[in-house]
Amino acid sequence: MAIEKEQLKRMYLTMRRIRVFETEVNRLYAETKIFGFGHLYAGEEAIATAVCECLHKDDYITSTHRGHGHVIAKGGDTRKMMAELFARESGYCKGKGGSMHIANLDLGIVGANGIVGAGQPLSVGVALSIQMRKTDQVCVCFFGDGSTNQGTFHESLNLASVWNLPVVFVCENNFYGISVPQRKHQKIKNVSQRAAAYDIPGVTVDGNDVFAVYDAAMEAVERARAGEGPSLVECQTYRHFGHYNGDPAYYRPAEEVAQWMKKDPIPRLAGYMVEHGIATREEIRGFDAQIDQEIADAISYAESQPFAPVENTLVDVYTDIVEEGRNR
Amino acid sequence: MSRMSCSEALGEAMKIRMRQDPRVMIFGEDVADMGGTYGVTRGFLEEFGPERVRDTPISESGFVGAAVGAAATGLRPIAELMMCDFLTVCMDPLVNQAAKMRYMFGGNISVPVVVRMAAGIGSGGAAQHSQSLEAWVTHVPGLKVVYPSNPQDSLGLLLSAIDDDNPVIFFEHKQLYAKKGEVTSFDPIPLGKGRVDREGRDVSIITYAKQVYTAQEAAETLAREGIEAEIIDLRSLYPLDQELIARTVSKTHRAVVITEENRRGGFGGELSAMIAEELFDELDAPVARIGALNTPAPYAPRQEQYYLPNAEDIVNAVRGML
C-alpha cells in the first residue's frame, strides 16, 4: 500500500494545515478573541491525516474534545471551522457548538464530543447503520488513552465485536489523561492489548510516523470494509500543548517533552520528502506559506462574519418545536 | 376494533412501522429470543429476522449510545431498556448526546430514536426496580417524553414516537402491560395532546399513566359525595398540552396533580408551578401536589402501599379544597 507522491504532498499540507490552525487558535484563545475550552491537536497530526487518507468522503468519523485535527483531515473547511470558534452564524454549527462540537454529516463527521468516552458507542451505532444499509462505508472512532478506562470503551468494543461491525477504533495514546500519566491510569503498556479481550485485532504503532499509521489504518479499514469486523489501532503520540488552551502542562517532565519534540511528525515527513526527492526544501517552504495564508484568510473571514441573532438560541432544540423566549 | 393489552398494543405499533419502513429496528435486553421481558416483542424475531431484532449484551451505555449513533446516520432505531432504573447507566448517550446533538451541531442533524423503558411500581420490585424517573428526562431540553395509560394510547403514541425526528423517551408502566382495552384506531396520536379521561365540573385531577386509574378510583368516591372530578391524562409530558390544562383549570378552578414519582423535585412540581404561575387567577384553592413519599421504594408489600400515593390522598386533598 505505497503512498503516491501527490498523496504524500497532500498529507503534508493537511498536517501543516492542522498545525498552523492549532497554533493560531492557541494565540486567539490567549488574546481572548475566542472563548470556552480548546483542546489542541498539535503534535498528533500524523494520525488524523493518515487515517483519513484511508477513508472515502462518505465514510464516517466520530471525534473527541481534541477534534480540530480530525475535522480538518476529514475535509473540514478551515473558514467554517474558524467561524465556529469565533461563534459566528456561518460556522459549522452556526456558532452554537464551538470547539468541542464541530460536526458535518456531508463530510461524515458525526461530531467532536465534550464527553470522554462518548464517541465509542456512537461509532458503534454508525457502524450498525452502515451494516443495516449494506453499504461499503466504514466508521473510524478516534479517542484518547484517557477514555480507554471508561465503561463505554469496553462496551463498544464488545458490541462491535459481537455484531461484527465496520468500525475502526483509533486510540491516540498521548500518554496523559489530562494530567494523569498512562502508567498511573492503567497497568497495561499498550492500549491495543485490550483488543484481545474482545477477540478483535489490535496493533500499536508510532503515531508520529505517518507511514506506520497509514499502513495500520489501511489494513483495519479494508478489513472493516470487507465485512470482517472491527479493529483497534493504537497510535502513540504526544501533545505539543497542554490538555486545553492555557494548560502549561507542568506535570510533564521537561526531558520527556524535549524527547517527543524531536519526534515531531511534520519535520519528519518534510525530511522524508526531501530525502526521497518528493519535494524540495523550496517547495516545502511554498507549502508552508500557502497554509499560513489559508489560515490567515480563515481568521479574517471568521472575524468578518456576523453573529446569529440571539433568538437563534430558541431553535434547533427540536426539529419541530421553537422554545419560548424570555419576556424582557 | 379489537381488544388488546398495552403490551400487545405496543408490539402492534412497532410491527406496523417495521413492516412499512426498513429503517426501523429494535434492540435491547432480551427483545429477540425471549420476546422481551414483558412480551412486547414476542414474535418479532420470527417476523423480522435477526438483523432487525437484536438481543444486546447487558450494556446499556453501549447499546443506547449505539441507537443514538445509528439514528444520527439514517436508521430509526428503537432501543428497549428493561427498567427505567437503568437510566442511571445510560444517561450520557441520552442527555449529552441524543438530546444535544441537533442543537450543538447547529440544526444539521436529527436523531430519530425511541428509547422504551418499563417504569413504576411492579410488585415488590424494591428500590432499584420500581422508580418513576420521568422528571430526570423532562428536565432535559431536546428530549420528548411520553407515558401512556392504556392500550389505545400506547399504540397511537408509540407510532408517533417512531415517526418523530427527535429522541423520544417512552415510559411504559409495569402494571399496565397486561391492562386490556379497546383499540379502535391504528393511527398515530400526536405527541403533546392530552385527553379528558372523565368530565367533571368541580375539580381537575391532572395526571398520567398508572395514576389515571388512581384518579378514577378517587373520582368515584368523590362522585358519591356529589363532587364531580375531571380527570386529565396528559399522555405526553413533553411536549406538554398546556392548553388542555388551562382549559380544565379554567373550568373547575381547582387542581390536584398526582404522579407516582417521589414528590420532591418531580414532574408534578413542574405541573403545579405551571398552574400556579399561569392560572393563578382561575384558582379557588392552592394546587394540591401528590406523589410517592420521598424515600426509596420499600420491598415489604405493606410499606410499598404506604409509600405510594393512593385515591384516599386525592379525596382528602379535594375535600380540603372545597
Boltz contact constraints between the chains, C-beta under 6 A:
constraints:
  - contact:
      token1: [A, 93]
      token2: [B, 105]
      max_distance: 6.0
  - contact:
      token1: [A, 93]
      token2: [B, 106]
      max_distance: 6.0
  - contact:
      token1: [A, 94]
      token2: [B, 106]
      max_distance: 6.0
  - contact:
      token1: [A, 96]
      token2: [B, 104]
      max_distance: 6.0
  - contact:
      token1: [A, 96]
      token2: [B, 106]
      max_distance: 6.0
  - contact:
      token1: [A, 97]
      token2: [B, 104]
      max_distance: 6.0
  - contact:
      token1: [A, 97]
      token2: [B, 105]
      max_distance: 6.0
  - contact:
      token1: [A, 101]
      token2: [B, 104]
      max_distance: 6.0
  - contact:
      token1: [A, 103]
      token2: [B, 105]
      max_distance: 6.0
  - contact:
      token1: [A, 105]
      token2: [B, 109]
      max_distance: 6.0
  - contact:
      token1: [A, 110]
      token2: [B, 72]
      max_distance: 6.0
  - contact:
      token1: [A, 115]
      token2: [B, 92]
      max_distance: 6.0
  - contact:
      token1: [A, 115]
      token2: [B, 96]
      max_distance: 6.0
  - contact:
      token1: [A, 118]
      token2: [B, 92]
      max_distance: 6.0
  - contact:
      token1: [A, 118]
      token2: [B, 97]
      max_distance: 6.0
  - contact:
      token1: [A, 121]
      token2: [B, 62]
      max_distance: 6.0
  - contact:
      token1: [A, 121]
      token2: [B, 65]
      max_distance: 6.0
  - contact:
      token1: [A, 121]
      token2: [B, 66]
      max_distance: 6.0
  - contact:
      token1: [A, 121]
      token2: [B, 93]
      max_distance: 6.0
  - contact:
      token1: [A, 122]
      token2: [B, 65]
      max_distance: 6.0
  - contact:
      token1: [A, 122]
      token2: [B, 69]
      max_distance: 6.0
  - contact:
      token1: [A, 124]
      token2: [B, 66]
      max_distance: 6.0
  - contact:
      token1: [A, 125]
      token2: [B, 66]
      max_distance: 6.0
  - contact:
      token1: [A, 125]
      token2: [B, 68]
      max_distance: 6.0
  - contact:
      token1: [A, 125]
      token2: [B, 69]
      max_distance: 6.0
  - contact:
      token1: [A, 125]
      token2: [B, 70]
      max_distance: 6.0
  - contact:
      token1: [A, 126]
      token2: [B, 69]
      max_distance: 6.0
  - contact:
      token1: [A, 126]
      token2: [B, 73]
      max_distance: 6.0
  - contact:
      token1: [A, 128]
      token2: [B, 66]
      max_distance: 6.0
  - contact:
      token1: [A, 128]
      token2: [B, 70]
      max_distance: 6.0
  - contact:
      token1: [A, 129]
      token2: [B, 70]
      max_distance: 6.0
  - contact:
      token1: [A, 129]
      token2: [B, 73]
      max_distance: 6.0
  - contact:
      token1: [A, 129]
      token2: [B, 74]
      max_distance: 6.0
  - contact:
      token1: [A, 129]
      token2: [B, 75]
      max_distance: 6.0
  - contact:
      token1: [A, 132]
      token2: [B, 75]
      max_distance: 6.0
  - contact:
      token1: [A, 151]
      token2: [B, 61]
      max_distance: 6.0
  - contact:
      token1: [A, 152]
      token2: [B, 61]
      max_distance: 6.0
  - contact:
      token1: [A, 155]
      token2: [B, 59]
      max_distance: 6.0
  - contact:
      token1: [A, 155]
      token2: [B, 61]
      max_distance: 6.0
  - contact:
      token1: [A, 155]
      token2: [B, 62]
      max_distance: 6.0
  - contact:
      token1: [A, 156]
      token2: [B, 62]
      max_distance: 6.0
  - contact:
      token1: [A, 159]
      token2: [B, 62]
      max_distance: 6.0
  - contact:
      token1: [A, 316]
      token2: [B, 102]
      max_distance: 6.0
  - contact:
      token1: [A, 316]
      token2: [B, 103]
      max_distance: 6.0
  - contact:
      token1: [A, 316]
      token2: [B, 107]
      max_distance: 6.0
  - contact:
      token1: [A, 317]
      token2: [B, 103]
      max_distance: 6.0
  - contact:
      token1: [A, 317]
      token2: [B, 141]
      max_distance: 6.0
  - contact:
      token1: [A, 317]
      token2: [B, 142]
      max_distance: 6.0
  - contact:
      token1: [A, 318]
      token2: [B, 166]
      max_distance: 6.0
  - contact:
      token1: [A, 319]
      token2: [B, 110]
      max_distance: 6.0
  - contact:
      token1: [A, 319]
      token2: [B, 165]
      max_distance: 6.0
  - contact:
      token1: [A, 319]
      token2: [B, 166]
      max_distance: 6.0
